[in-house]
Structure formats: structure tokens, C-alpha cells
Amino acid sequence: WCDQRRRWCWPLRPVAAAILSGTLQYVAPENLFGKKIRDEATDFYALGVVFYELLAGRAPFPEGEPHEVIAAIIQEEPFPPARFNPAIPEEYERFVLSMLAKKPSLRLKDHAGLRAATDRLLLQPGISP
């Protein structure tokens, strides 16, 4: 499966593509290189996708063929959620996009950090839990 625009090929067999397609949007970029990393950074990426969907009403990357979704997750930045829902506060948008960072080191470090960040967001004026 090749992407001629970007001039690269992905050695993904159709069976593997079918298995991945259901949850592919939630797979962290570092796990798309054949690594099987299971840590808080990959969890936070998946949670960031869920938050993005809640705010924007859609996934961060367009649906499509598995190789297209993989290419988007690895190479493209998602559109800011406010593009799809202008009512989203800027702080929420920054928070969600930070959870979708390509580099795991740029995401939240631990669950305590997640709790602190969500508490800060919920304490903003005009926001009720």
C-alpha cells in the first residue's frame, strides 16, 4: 500500500488492515512503527482522540483506507477542534491537541498531571462540571 503523493509504502497486509481499521484512530503514532508500547503516553493519546471527538464532533483524522489514516496519524497535525466547533474554549483546544502530540514526551506525564489539567479546565469561569 503506497502513498504516491508522499512517495512511501506501508507494508500492511489486507488482513492486518482489517484488524486495525476499527480502532486505528486511537493508536498512538509510536505504535504504528511495529512497536508495542503500552504506557501512559499511549493511553493519553487515545484519550486525547476521545476528547477531540467530544469537542469537535469528529475524529482528529479523516476516515479512509487504513494506510491513509496511518499516514495522517504519523505525518499530519489534526485541525484545531474549534474549526468544527467555534464554541470550544482555547484552553480546551490546547489541552486536547497536547494529548495528540506526535512525540510521547510532549504529552502528559502521568495520571496526576491529567487530573491537575482537567481540574484547571473545570475551574475556569463559565465552565460547570
Secondary structure, 3 states (H helix, E strand, C coil): CEECCCCEECCCCHHHHHHHHCCHHHCCHHHHHCCCCCCHHHHHHHHHHHHHHHHHCCCCCCCCCHHHHHHHHHHCCCCCHHHCCCCCCHHHHHHHHHHCCCCHHHCCCCHHHHHHHHHHHHCCCCCCC
